[in-house]
Amino acid sequence: MVDEALTTMPTPKLARPRKEKPGPLEYMRQWPLRVIVGATLLFLYLPLITLMVFSFNDSRRNIVWQGFTFKYYEKVFQNDSLIQAFVNSLTIAFFTTIFSVILGALAAVMLWRFRFPGKTAVEGGMALPIVVPEICMGVAMLVFFARVMPWPMGLPWPLNLGAITIAHISFAFPFVATVVRARLASFNRELEEAAKDLGASEWRTFWDVLVPHMQPGLIAGALLAFTLSLDDFVITFFTAGPDTITFPVKVYSMLRFSVTPEVNAASTILIVLTVVLTAIGLQMQNKTPADQKA
C-alpha cells in the first residue's frame, strides 16, 4: 500500500532558476555596448592612423594622395636639427624617469606609512602639478628660472638641458607617487613584521619585501613619467633656452609653416616610439617573478 501511495503521489515541479542580471564586467558581451566601444576607439585612433598613412604620401600637399614613398622619412633622418631635438627629448625623458621614480616612490612610502603634522597639506601640494593647468605650470617655471634660480647659459650638453629636466621632474614625480601609493594600499604589513621577526634589518625588509610589492607600480610610474616628459610641449616651451630644443617643440616650429608629410613622418616616429615603450612597460609589469609565483 505504501508503495502504491508513493507511486500515485504527484511529483513536485522543479522551480525554474531565476535569471540573474549580468554583472558590470558582463555587459560588454552585449553587442550594443561593443558597437559603442568600437566606435569610440575608432574616433580616437582614426586621426592618428590617418596621420601615419599620409606620412608616406608622395605629395607636398598633405590632403591629396599622390603615391607611396619613404622619402620624407629619409628627410627626417637627414635633418640634423630634428635628430638633435629628438636626442634631447630622449635624454630629458631618461633623467626625468629616473629621478621621478626615486622621488615618487619615497614620497609614496612616506605618505602611506607615516603620520606627521601637515600631512594633508603635503598631499594637497603634491596634487597641484596634476590638477593645475599645464600652462600655469609652464609660466611658473619660466618665472622661477628667470628670477629665483637662473639657469646658466652656454653649458655643455647635457647640462644645458637641466632647466627642462628639473621642470619635468617637478611635473612628473607626483604622478609616480600617486600610482605607487595606490599599489601600496594592497600591501599586507604583517609581511614586514614577519621579515623583522626572522632577523631582517629595516633596509633588508624594505628592499626584499616592500620593493617587490611596489614593482608593478614603479614600472607603471616610470612609463608614465617617460611618456609625459617625451610628449610634453607646454612646460618645455616656457623653460627651453635659445640653445636647446626638444622634439615636440621642433615639430611645432615645423607646423607653423605648413603640415607636410615630413611633419607627419616625424610625428609617426614619436607615436611609434611611445607605443613600443608602452608595450614594453606593460609586458614588464605583467611579468611575475618566479619567487612570487612560488
N, C-alpha and C positions, 0 to 999 in steps of 0.2 A: 504493500500500500504506500509505503513511504517513497519507494522508487517511482511508482506511478504518479504520486503527487509532485515529485521533483521534475518528472518529465513533462507534466502538464503545466507547470508554472511558466509564465511568460518571461522571457529573458529581457532584462532591462536594456534599453538603448544607451549606447555609449555617447556621452556628450561630445560634440564637436569641439576640437581645440580652438580657442579664441585666436583670431589672427592678430598678432602683436604689431604695433606700429613700428615702422622702421626707425632705427636709431639714427643719430646725427651723422655717423660715418657711412650709413647705408643709403642715404638719399642720392648719392652720386650714381647709384645703379639705375636710376630713373632717367630715361632719355631726354626729357626737357632740360634737366639740370646739366646733363652732358653737353647739350647743344649750347646752353648759355655759357658754360665754362670754355668750350671750344671757340665760340665767337669772341669772348673776351680775350683769350690768348692770341687769337688771330689779329684782333685790333691792336694789341700791344706790340706784337712782334712783326707785323707786316711792314711797318715803316723801316725797321732795321733790315729786314730781308730785302726790301726794295733798294735801300742804300747799298747793300753789299752787291746786289746784282748790277746796279748801274756803275759800280766801281770798275767793271770790266767793259764799259761802254766805249766804243771807238768813235767818240764824238766829243767836241768841246762843249756842245750844247747838251746839258745833262738830261734834258727832258725828252730827247729824241734818240731812240736806239738805232745805231748805225752798224753795229757788229761787235764781235767779241775780240778783246785784246788784253794783253798783260802789260802794255807799255806804260800805263800810269803807275803800276806797281814798280816798274823799273825806275821811273822818275822819282818815286818816293824814296827808294833806297839809294838813289844818286844825289838826293838833296841833303847836303851836309848839315845845314841848319836844322832840318827836320830830324835827322838822325841824332844830332846833339841834344835837341829838345827831348827826344824820346829817351835817351840815356839819362838825362837829368830827371825825368819823371820816374824812371825805374830806380834811380839812386835815392831820390827823396822818399819814394814809397817803401824801399827796403829799410832805411833807417827809421822811418815813421813806424813801420810794423814792429821792429824790434823794441823800440822804446815804449810804444803804446801797449804792447803785450806785457812788458815788465811792470809799468806803472799801473795799468788797468788791473792786472792780477793782484798786485799788492793792495790797491785801493779796494778791490772786491773783498779780499780776505779781511781787511781792516773793518769795513762796514758790516760784514757778515758776522764776525766773531766778537768784536769789542763793543762796549758801551762807554761813551765818553760825552762830556758836555759839548754841546754844539753839533752833535751828530746829524740832527735834522738839517742844520744849515749847510753842513758839508755835503750831504746828499743832494740838497737843492742846488748848491753851487756846481756840483758835477753834472747835474742835469741841464744846466744852462746851455752848454755848447750843442746839446741835442735839440732843444726846443727853440732857441734863439734863431731867427733867420740868418742864413749864411752871409748875406750882405752886411748885416750888422757885425758879424764876427770878422769879416774882412776889413771893414772900416776900423774896428777896434784894434786889430793887429797892425794896420797901417799907422795909426796914431802911436801905438806902443813902440814900434820900431823907429818911428820918426822923432819921438820926443823922450821916451823913457829909456830905451836901450837901443840906440842907433847901431845898426849892423855895419861893420867896416866894409868899405867898397874896395874892389881890386884884389880880393883874396883869391888864392889859387883854388882850383876845383879839387874836392867838392865842398871846401869851406865856404865858397860863395853861395852855396845852397842852404846855409844854416838858418837864415831867417824863415824861409819857406818851410823847412823841416820842423822848426820849433812851432810854427803856426799849425802845421798839420798834426803834430803830436798833441797839442792842446785841444784840437778839434776831435781827434780820433780816439784817444785813450778812454774817454767816458763811455763810448760805445763798447769797448772791450770790457770795461768794468761792469757794465750792465749785463752783458752776456755771461761773463764768468760768475757773477753773483747769482744769476738765475740757475746756473749749474750747481753752485754750492748749496742751494736750498734743498736739494735732494740728498745731501751728504749725511751719513749716519755718524754722529760724533763718538759713538761707542767704539768705532774702529780706531780712532786716535787713542782712546783710553786703553784699549787692548794692546796697541803697539807700545805705549808707555809702560804698561804692566810687564811686557816682555823685555824691557830694558832699552827701548829705543829712545834716543835723545829728541829734543824738540825739533832740531833741524832734520834728523833722520825721519821723524814722523811726518814732517811737512813734505819732504821730498819723496818718500816712498808710499805714503798713504793719501795725502791730500792732493798732490800734484797729479797723480794718475787719474783721480776722480775729476779733476778740472780739465784734463786733456782735451775732451771734445769742445769745451767752452773756449779754451785757449786757441785751438785751431780755428774755430768759427770766428773768434775775435780778431785773430791775425788776418784771416781772409777779409774780414770786413774792413779792418784798418788799411790793408793794402789797396783794396779797391776804392775806398774813399779818398785815399791820397792820390792814387793814379788817375782817377777821373775828376779830381777837383779842379774847378776853374775860378770860382769867385774869390776864395781866400788867396789863391796863388796870384791872381791878377792884381790884388792890392799889395801883396808883400814881395813880389818879384822885383828885383832891381833892373837897371838898364842892361846889365851884362848877363842876366840869367833869364831863361825862358823854358817853359815846360811844354810837353806835347799838347795838352788841351789849349793852352794859350796860343801856341803856334798854329793849330788848326783854326782857331777863331780868327787869327790875323789873316789866314788864307781865305776864310769865308767872307771877309769884308770886301773882297774884290768880286768873287763870283763862286758859285757852287759848281766846281768842276769834278770830273772823275778822279783827279788826283787827290782832292779833299776826301772824296768817298773812299779811295783806297787807303788813305791814312786813317780814316775813321774805322774802316773794316779791320785793319791791323789791331787797333786798340780794342775793338769789340771781341775779336778772336782771342786776343791775349787775356782779356778779362774772363771770358767763358772758360778757357783752358785752365786758368788758375783757380777758378771757382770749382771746376770739376775735380781738380787735384785735391783741393781743400776738402771737398765733400767726401772724396774717396778716403783720404787720411782720417777724417772724422768718423767714418763708418767702420773703419778697421778696429777690431777689438784685440788687444794684446793677448798672447797665449796664456799668460798668468791670470788675466781676468776671466778668460773662458773657463779655466780650471776651477 
